[in-house]
Amino acid sequence: MAKMNRLFYAVLAAAIVALCAVGLSACSNSSGNPDAPAGNDQASGNSQKVQVVASFYPMADFAQKVGGDHVEVTNLCPAGTEPHEWEPSPADVEAIEDADVFVYNGADMEGWVDDTLSSANVKGSVVCASDGIELRVADRGDDADASEEGEHAGEHDPHVWLAPENAKKEAENLKDALVKADPDNASDYEANYEKWASEFDSLDKEFSEQLSQTSGKTIVVSHEAFGYLCDAYGLTQEPITGMDAEGEPDAKTMAEIVQFVRDNNVKVIFSEDLVSPKVAQQIANETGAKCEVLNPIEGLEQDELDAGEDYFSVMRDNLDELVSALNQE
């Protein structure tokens, strides 16, 4: 009997060891590589999700909203990074190649995209989110030096997402790409899009109603990012620099902006989150204006993401800032 008990427990122990081995194998990377990147669908356990790679924050935010539970979204541009001059690393290019859907803004925003796509072996769908949107030509002034506008500055103003109706079109383009990549869940993508399209329409209505009632109509901003927003709601922007958010004006331009502020009784100079406010603050100091923040939503800081901020919350903050600034006497 004792011998049979020992045999029983030996068999039981062997079975337990075998089950543990199976469990550990299931929890490990199927390729056997413990250093596989977190975005790898097998390593992350999201092999059934559509892998979406986005060039920078607004594209990632819109992709998550439209894709919902069916997508895993990777934002290439790190939190808190100004995206105009950012370029992908070899690992980023590999992520683009392996994505089911790669989405970028276009309109000359990502200067690296054309070369990357022409040399990379992209397996999935590629979405230029600004397709179908009428683009503004960048206003660089009569004597603008292209070298001052950053290496990747192009012909167009890329900041289309700052007009809510344009952002809705970008979300629609993303929805179409997701439907094509994952037709089994097409109805969910359609429903998600309709939900957020309604939110974009509501946001557009808020901007239209509130900005139509402001006493002022001119804003001075850090860089030439708010043209689509201004065009949509009857405002005029005076940018301190052009499309390069980190550029700095020469002495002649600075003097002209200071005079513009005085001539137009501008009470607020807008800086932005991801670049130094020193030039905007200097103009404010010279003119007696205040320096406040207007966010072009090119990227959010990590603490903002952790707090649940998104395109809509930041746009509503922008609206509050605009209404306050344009109603100051």
C-alpha positions as CSV (number, residue, x, y, z in Angstrom):
1,M,0.0,0.0,0.0
2,A,2.8,2.4,0.9
3,K,4.5,1.6,-2.4
4,M,1.3,2.4,-4.3
5,N,0.9,5.7,-2.4
6,R,4.4,6.6,-3.3
7,L,3.7,5.8,-6.9
8,F,0.5,7.8,-6.9
9,Y,2.3,10.9,-5.5
10,A,5.1,10.5,-7.9
11,V,2.7,10.5,-10.9
12,L,0.8,13.4,-9.4
13,A,4.0,15.4,-9.0
14,A,5.1,14.7,-12.6
15,A,1.7,15.9,-13.8
16,I,2.0,19.1,-11.8
17,V,5.4,19.8,-13.3
18,A,4.1,19.2,-16.8
19,L,1.2,21.6,-16.3
20,C,3.5,24.3,-14.9
21,A,5.8,23.9,-17.9
22,V,2.9,24.4,-20.3
23,G,1.7,27.5,-18.4
24,L,5.2,29.0,-18.5
25,S,5.5,28.3,-22.2
26,A,2.1,30.0,-22.8
27,C,3.2,33.1,-20.9
28,S,6.5,33.4,-22.8
29,N,7.1,35.0,-26.2
30,S,6.3,32.3,-28.9
31,S,9.5,33.2,-30.7
32,G,11.5,32.3,-27.6
33,N,12.9,35.8,-27.5
34,P,12.5,37.4,-24.0
35,D,13.6,40.8,-25.3
36,A,10.9,41.1,-27.9
37,P,9.5,44.7,-28.0
38,A,6.4,45.5,-26.0
39,G,4.5,46.4,-29.1
40,N,5.0,42.9,-30.6
41,D,1.5,41.4,-30.9
42,Q,2.5,38.0,-29.7
43,A,4.5,39.3,-26.8
44,S,1.7,41.6,-25.6
45,G,-1.1,39.0,-26.0
46,N,-2.9,41.1,-28.6
47,S,-2.5,38.9,-31.6
48,Q,-6.1,39.3,-32.5
49,K,-6.0,43.1,-32.4
50,V,-5.3,45.3,-35.4
51,Q,-1.8,46.8,-35.0
52,V,-2.0,50.5,-35.8
53,V,1.2,52.6,-35.9
54,A,0.6,56.4,-35.8
55,S,3.2,59.1,-36.7
56,F,2.3,61.4,-33.8
57,Y,-0.3,62.2,-31.1
58,P,-3.5,63.3,-33.0
59,M,-3.2,60.4,-35.4
60,A,-2.8,58.0,-32.4
61,D,-5.7,59.6,-30.5
62,F,-8.1,59.4,-33.5
63,A,-7.0,55.8,-34.3
64,Q,-7.8,54.7,-30.7
65,K,-11.2,56.5,-30.7
66,V,-12.3,54.9,-34.0
67,G,-10.7,51.5,-33.4
68,G,-11.8,51.0,-29.9
69,D,-11.2,47.6,-28.4
70,H,-10.2,46.1,-31.7
71,V,-6.9,48.0,-32.1
72,E,-3.6,48.3,-30.4
73,V,-2.2,51.8,-31.2
74,T,1.5,52.7,-31.1
75,N,2.4,56.4,-31.2
76,L,5.9,56.7,-32.7
77,C,6.6,60.2,-31.4
78,P,7.3,60.1,-27.7
79,A,5.2,62.0,-25.2
80,G,6.4,65.6,-24.8
81,T,8.3,65.6,-28.1
82,E,7.8,68.3,-30.6
83,P,7.1,66.3,-33.8
84,H,8.1,68.8,-36.6
85,E,11.8,67.7,-36.6
86,W,11.4,64.3,-35.1
87,E,12.5,61.3,-37.2
88,P,12.0,57.6,-36.8
89,S,14.7,55.2,-35.5
90,P,15.4,51.9,-37.2
91,A,13.1,50.2,-34.6
92,D,10.3,52.7,-35.5
93,V,10.7,51.9,-39.2
94,E,10.4,48.2,-38.3
95,A,7.2,48.9,-36.4
96,I,5.8,50.7,-39.5
97,E,6.7,47.7,-41.7
98,D,5.0,45.3,-39.4
99,A,1.8,47.3,-38.8
100,D,-1.6,46.3,-40.1
101,V,-2.3,50.1,-40.5
102,F,0.2,53.0,-40.6
103,V,-1.4,56.4,-40.3
104,Y,0.3,59.7,-40.8
105,N,-1.1,63.3,-41.2
106,G,0.6,64.3,-44.4
107,A,0.3,67.9,-45.7
108,D,4.0,68.2,-45.2
109,M,3.9,67.5,-41.5
110,E,6.1,64.4,-41.5
111,G,9.1,65.2,-43.7
112,W,10.5,61.7,-43.3
113,V,7.5,59.8,-44.5
114,D,8.1,59.7,-48.3
115,D,11.7,58.4,-48.0
116,T,10.7,55.9,-45.3
117,L,7.8,54.5,-47.3
118,S,9.8,54.3,-50.5
119,S,12.6,52.2,-48.8
120,A,10.6,50.2,-46.2
121,N,8.8,46.9,-46.8
122,V,5.4,48.0,-45.5
123,K,3.0,45.0,-45.2
124,G,-0.2,46.7,-44.2
125,S,-2.3,49.7,-45.2
126,V,-1.0,53.2,-45.3
127,V,-3.3,56.1,-44.5
128,C,-2.6,59.8,-45.2
129,A,-5.2,61.2,-42.9
130,S,-5.4,64.6,-44.5
131,D,-6.5,63.2,-47.9
132,G,-9.6,65.0,-49.1
133,I,-8.9,68.2,-47.0
134,E,-8.3,71.5,-48.8
135,L,-4.8,72.5,-47.7
136,R,-3.7,76.0,-46.8
137,V,-0.5,77.2,-48.5
138,A,2.1,78.2,-45.8
139,D,2.5,81.9,-45.5
140,R,6.2,82.5,-45.0
141,G,6.3,86.2,-45.8
142,D,8.0,87.9,-48.8
143,D,11.6,87.4,-47.7
144,A,11.3,84.2,-45.7
145,D,14.4,82.0,-45.7
146,A,13.4,78.4,-46.0
147,S,16.3,77.3,-43.9
148,E,14.8,79.2,-41.0
149,E,11.6,77.1,-41.3
150,G,13.3,73.8,-40.4
151,E,14.7,71.1,-42.5
152,H,11.3,69.5,-43.3
153,A,9.2,72.6,-43.9
154,G,7.0,72.2,-46.9
155,E,4.6,74.1,-49.1
156,H,1.5,73.5,-47.0
157,D,0.3,74.2,-43.5
158,P,0.0,70.7,-42.0
159,H,-2.1,71.6,-38.9
160,V,-5.4,70.5,-40.3
161,W,-6.6,68.8,-37.1
162,L,-7.0,72.1,-35.3
163,A,-10.3,72.7,-37.2
164,P,-12.7,70.1,-35.8
165,E,-14.4,69.4,-39.1
166,N,-11.0,68.6,-40.6
167,A,-10.3,66.3,-37.7
168,K,-13.5,64.6,-38.4
169,K,-12.4,63.9,-42.0
170,E,-9.1,62.5,-40.7
171,A,-11.1,60.2,-38.4
172,E,-13.2,59.1,-41.4
173,N,-10.1,58.3,-43.4
174,L,-8.9,56.2,-40.5
175,K,-12.2,54.4,-40.2
176,D,-12.2,53.5,-43.9
177,A,-8.7,52.0,-43.5
178,L,-9.7,50.0,-40.4
179,V,-12.8,48.6,-42.2
180,K,-10.5,47.5,-45.1
181,A,-7.9,45.9,-42.7
182,D,-10.5,44.2,-40.5
183,P,-13.8,43.8,-42.3
184,D,-15.2,41.4,-39.6
185,N,-15.5,44.4,-37.3
186,A,-16.6,46.9,-39.8
187,S,-19.9,47.6,-38.0
188,D,-18.0,48.5,-34.8
189,Y,-15.7,50.9,-36.6
190,E,-18.6,52.5,-38.4
191,A,-20.4,53.0,-35.0
192,N,-17.3,54.3,-33.3
193,Y,-16.8,56.8,-36.1
194,E,-20.4,58.0,-36.0
195,K,-20.1,58.6,-32.3
196,W,-16.9,60.7,-32.6
197,A,-18.2,62.5,-35.7
198,S,-21.0,63.8,-33.6
199,E,-18.5,64.9,-31.0
200,F,-16.5,66.8,-33.6
201,D,-19.7,68.5,-34.8
202,S,-20.5,69.5,-31.3
203,L,-17.0,70.9,-30.8
204,D,-17.3,72.8,-34.0
205,K,-20.6,74.3,-32.9
206,E,-19.0,75.4,-29.6
207,F,-16.1,77.1,-31.3
208,S,-18.4,78.8,-33.9
209,E,-20.9,80.1,-31.3
210,Q,-18.4,81.4,-28.8
211,L,-15.8,82.9,-31.1
212,S,-18.5,84.7,-33.2
213,Q,-19.2,86.8,-30.1
214,T,-15.7,87.9,-29.1
215,S,-14.8,91.6,-29.4
216,G,-11.3,90.8,-30.8
217,K,-10.5,88.7,-33.8
218,T,-6.7,88.7,-33.9
219,I,-4.3,86.3,-32.1
220,V,-0.5,86.4,-31.9
221,V,0.9,82.8,-31.6
222,S,4.3,81.1,-31.3
223,H,4.2,79.5,-34.7
224,E,2.0,79.3,-37.7
225,A,-0.2,76.5,-36.5
226,F,-3.7,78.0,-36.2
227,G,-4.5,78.9,-39.7
228,Y,-7.2,76.3,-40.2
229,L,-8.8,77.1,-36.9
230,C,-8.7,80.9,-37.7
231,D,-10.1,80.3,-41.2
232,A,-13.0,78.3,-39.8
233,Y,-14.1,80.8,-37.2
234,G,-13.3,84.2,-38.7
235,L,-10.0,84.9,-36.8
236,T,-6.6,86.1,-37.9
237,Q,-3.3,84.8,-36.7
238,E,0.0,86.6,-36.5
239,P,2.7,84.0,-36.0
240,I,6.0,84.8,-34.3
241,T,7.7,82.1,-36.4
242,G,6.6,80.0,-39.4
243,M,5.9,76.3,-39.5
244,D,9.0,75.4,-37.5
245,A,7.8,75.5,-33.9
246,E,11.3,75.8,-32.5
247,G,12.4,78.6,-34.8
248,E,13.3,82.1,-33.6
249,P,12.6,85.4,-35.4
250,D,15.4,87.8,-36.3
251,A,15.5,91.3,-34.8
252,K,13.6,92.9,-37.7
253,T,10.7,90.4,-37.4
254,M,10.6,90.8,-33.6
255,A,10.3,94.6,-34.0
256,E,7.5,94.1,-36.6
257,I,5.6,91.8,-34.3
258,V,5.9,94.1,-31.3
259,Q,4.6,97.0,-33.5
260,F,1.7,94.7,-34.7
261,V,0.8,93.9,-31.1
262,R,0.7,97.6,-30.2
263,D,-1.2,98.7,-33.3
264,N,-3.9,96.0,-32.9
265,N,-4.2,96.3,-29.2
266,V,-3.4,92.6,-28.6
267,K,-3.6,91.8,-25.0
268,V,-2.4,88.2,-25.0
269,I,0.6,86.5,-26.7
270,F,0.2,82.8,-27.0
271,S,3.1,80.4,-26.4
272,E,2.7,76.6,-26.5
273,D,3.5,73.5,-24.5
274,L,6.3,71.7,-26.2
275,V,8.6,74.7,-27.0
276,S,10.3,77.4,-24.9
277,P,8.0,80.4,-24.2
278,K,10.9,82.8,-24.0
279,V,10.3,84.7,-27.3
280,A,6.5,85.0,-26.7
281,Q,7.3,86.2,-23.1
282,Q,9.8,88.7,-24.4
283,I,7.2,90.2,-26.8
284,A,4.6,90.2,-23.9
285,N,7.1,92.0,-21.7
286,E,7.8,94.7,-24.3
287,T,4.2,95.4,-25.1
288,G,2.5,95.0,-21.7
289,A,0.6,91.9,-22.9
290,K,0.1,88.7,-21.0
291,C,1.7,85.4,-22.1
292,E,-0.7,82.4,-22.1
293,V,-0.7,78.9,-23.6
294,L,-2.5,77.8,-26.8
295,N,-1.9,74.2,-27.5
296,P,-1.5,73.1,-31.2
297,I,-2.0,69.5,-30.0
298,E,1.1,68.2,-31.8
299,G,1.8,66.1,-28.7
300,L,0.9,65.8,-25.1
301,E,3.1,65.6,-22.0
302,Q,3.0,62.3,-20.2
303,D,1.3,63.8,-17.2
304,E,-1.5,65.0,-19.4
305,L,-1.9,61.6,-20.9
306,D,-1.9,60.0,-17.5
307,A,-4.6,62.5,-16.4
308,G,-6.9,61.4,-19.3
309,E,-6.5,64.5,-21.5
310,D,-7.2,64.0,-25.2
311,Y,-8.0,66.0,-28.4
312,F,-11.4,67.2,-27.2
313,S,-10.4,68.3,-23.7
314,V,-7.4,70.2,-25.0
315,M,-9.4,71.8,-27.7
316,R,-12.0,73.0,-25.2
317,D,-9.1,74.4,-23.1
318,N,-7.9,76.2,-26.2
319,L,-11.4,77.6,-26.7
320,D,-11.5,79.0,-23.2
321,E,-8.1,80.6,-23.7
322,L,-9.2,82.2,-27.0
323,V,-12.5,83.6,-25.7
324,S,-10.7,85.0,-22.7
325,A,-7.9,86.6,-24.7
326,L,-10.2,88.0,-27.5
327,N,-12.5,89.6,-25.0
328,Q,-9.9,91.6,-23.1
329,E,-10.0,95.3,-23.6
